[in-house]
C-alpha cells in the first residue's frame, strides 16, 4: 500500500481486522489489466485508483465516520 493516502491505509487495515464491514478494497487492488495497458489505466484513473469499494453506501458512511472519530 505504498503511495496510498493515510486515510485509505487506515480504512483498509481496519477492514482487515474486522472492525469495518463491507469493505472490499481499493480500485487498484480489485482490478487487473494486461501489463501493456497498466500505464494507460493508471493515467486514466489518476487518484481514483485509491477509491475504496464497499458493499453499500452505509458501509462507506461508517468508514468515513471511523475516520472522523480517529
C-alpha positions as a printed Julia matrix, in Angstrom:
70×3 Matrix{Float64}:
   0.0    0.0     0.0
   2.93   2.26   -0.69
   1.81   5.62   -2.01
  -1.73   5.37   -0.62
  -3.14   8.19    1.48
  -3.18   7.73    5.24
  -6.98   7.6     5.31
  -7.12   4.8     2.74
  -4.47   2.79    4.6
  -6.36   3.21    7.87
  -9.68   2.02    6.43
  -8.13  -1.0     4.71
  -6.27  -2.01    7.88
  -9.43  -1.72    9.98
 -11.41  -3.78    7.47
  -8.73  -6.49    7.59
  -9.07  -6.52   11.39
 -12.83  -6.92   11.0
 -13.65  -3.57   12.6
 -15.19  -2.2     9.41
 -17.53  -4.45    7.44
 -18.42  -4.33    3.76
 -15.04  -3.04    2.58
 -13.67  -4.92   -0.44
 -10.51  -2.92   -1.1
  -9.29  -0.19   -3.4
  -9.86   0.01   -7.13
  -6.18  -0.8    -7.71
  -6.45  -3.95   -5.57
  -9.58  -5.17   -7.31
  -8.83  -4.66  -10.99
  -6.33  -6.38  -13.19
  -5.19  -5.44  -16.67
  -2.64  -6.72  -19.11
   0.76  -5.18  -18.41
   0.74  -3.41  -21.76
  -2.27  -1.35  -20.59
  -1.18  -0.72  -16.99
   0.24   2.76  -17.54
  -2.78   3.84  -19.6
  -5.2    2.63  -16.91
  -3.2    4.26  -14.1
  -3.11   7.52  -16.05
  -6.83   7.42  -16.83
  -7.82   6.63  -13.24
  -5.39   9.04  -11.58
  -6.12   9.49   -7.88
  -9.36   7.5    -8.22
  -7.22   4.37   -8.26
  -7.27   4.68   -4.43
 -11.08   4.79   -4.2
 -12.46   2.24   -1.77
 -15.11  -0.22   -2.93
 -17.83  -1.04   -0.4
 -20.92  -3.25   -0.36
 -23.28  -0.4     0.41
 -23.38   3.36    0.79
 -23.94   2.8     4.51
 -20.65   0.86    4.75
 -18.88   3.83    3.14
 -20.53   6.22    5.61
 -19.36   4.05    8.52
 -15.81   4.18    7.18
 -16.0    7.97    6.9
 -17.38   8.12   10.43
 -14.49   5.98   11.64
 -12.01   8.42   10.08
 -13.74  11.4    11.7
 -13.6    9.74   15.13
  -9.95   8.65   14.95
